[in-house]
Amino acid sequence: MILEIPNPGHPYGVRGVGETPIVPPLAAVSNAVARAIGMRLNSLPMSPPRILQALSGG
């Protein structure tokens, strides 16, 4: 869900184009990786070497 809340620091209440959806993509990628490998990684970046290390128990 995207909530449109006016920017109190701008006379017209506008925000930049990328301000609203900055956080959800990382959560979506994290959920996709967790479902694919069967475990949750708690640090970024979730690079291939880190995923392989987590899968090998390291």
Secondary structure, 3 states (H helix, E strand, C coil): CCCCCCCCCCCCCCCCCCCCCCCHHHHHHHHHHHHHHCCCCCCCCCCHHHHHHHHCCC
